């Protein structure tokens, strides 16, 4: 994914990226998400920006944190279906 500078904040672009990946099935239920540092390098942004994005995704229920193992895509199919419907609109 390429992050662009413009009217959409960078953290929002990262959220949108993960929402599309989850909704499309490229990120599957229960799949582990890369570390914050790894994602920051991938997106070429500050780790704090990635952390902010992942926190928002967690608040929305799309990912969850296993305290000792990292962050994972939700297993809740209802949440994923709701995400799919919102993206289609």
C-alpha positions as CSV (number, residue, x, y, z in Angstrom):
1,X,0.0,0.0,0.0
2,X,1.2,3.4,-0.8
3,X,0.5,6.2,1.7
4,X,-0.2,9.5,0.1
5,X,0.0,13.0,1.4
6,X,-3.2,14.9,0.8
7,X,-6.5,15.6,2.5
8,X,-6.9,12.1,4.1
9,X,-4.9,11.7,7.3
10,X,-2.3,9.0,7.1
11,X,-3.7,7.1,10.1
12,X,-7.1,7.0,8.3
13,X,-5.5,5.6,5.1
14,X,-4.0,2.8,7.2
15,X,-7.4,2.1,8.7
16,X,-9.0,2.0,5.3
17,X,-6.3,-0.4,4.0
18,X,-6.9,-2.8,6.8
19,X,-10.7,-2.6,6.5
20,X,-10.4,-3.4,2.8
21,X,-8.0,-6.3,3.5
22,X,-10.3,-7.8,6.1
23,X,-13.5,-7.3,4.1
24,X,-12.0,-8.8,0.9
25,X,-10.7,-11.8,2.8
26,X,-7.1,-11.2,2.1
27,X,-6.7,-11.0,5.9
28,X,-8.6,-13.9,7.3
29,X,-10.4,-14.3,10.6
30,X,-7.9,-15.1,13.3
31,X,-4.9,-14.1,11.2
32,X,-2.0,-12.5,13.0
33,X,-1.2,-8.9,12.0
34,X,2.4,-7.8,11.6
35,X,4.1,-5.9,14.5
36,X,3.7,-2.2,14.7
37,X,7.4,-1.6,13.9
38,X,7.2,-3.9,10.9
39,X,4.0,-2.1,9.6
40,X,5.7,1.3,10.2
41,X,8.6,0.2,8.0
42,X,6.2,-1.2,5.4
43,X,4.1,2.0,5.2
44,X,7.1,4.3,5.8
45,X,5.4,6.1,8.6
46,X,6.0,6.7,12.3
47,X,5.1,3.7,14.6
48,X,2.9,6.0,16.6
49,X,0.7,6.5,13.5
50,X,0.4,2.8,13.0
51,X,-0.4,2.4,16.7
52,X,-3.2,5.0,16.4
53,X,-4.7,3.2,13.4
54,X,-4.6,-0.2,15.1
55,X,-6.2,1.2,18.2
56,X,-9.1,2.6,16.2
57,X,-9.5,-0.8,14.4
58,X,-9.6,-2.5,17.7
59,X,-12.2,-0.1,19.0
60,X,-14.3,-0.9,16.0
61,X,-14.0,-4.6,16.7
62,X,-12.1,-5.5,13.5
63,X,-9.0,-6.7,15.3
64,X,-8.2,-7.8,18.9
65,X,-5.0,-8.0,21.0
66,X,-3.8,-11.2,22.6
67,X,-1.7,-9.7,25.3
68,X,1.3,-12.0,24.8
69,X,0.9,-13.0,21.1
70,X,0.1,-9.8,19.2
71,X,-2.8,-8.5,17.2
72,X,-5.2,-10.6,15.2
73,X,-8.2,-10.2,12.9
74,X,-11.5,-10.7,14.6
75,X,-13.1,-14.2,14.5
76,X,-16.6,-12.6,14.8
77,X,-18.2,-13.2,11.4
78,X,-21.0,-10.7,12.2
79,X,-18.5,-7.9,12.5
80,X,-16.9,-8.9,9.2
81,X,-20.2,-9.0,7.4
82,X,-21.1,-5.6,8.9
83,X,-17.8,-4.3,7.6
84,X,-18.5,-5.7,4.1
85,X,-21.9,-4.0,4.0
86,X,-20.5,-0.7,5.1
87,X,-17.7,-0.8,2.4
88,X,-20.3,-1.8,-0.3
89,X,-22.3,1.3,0.5
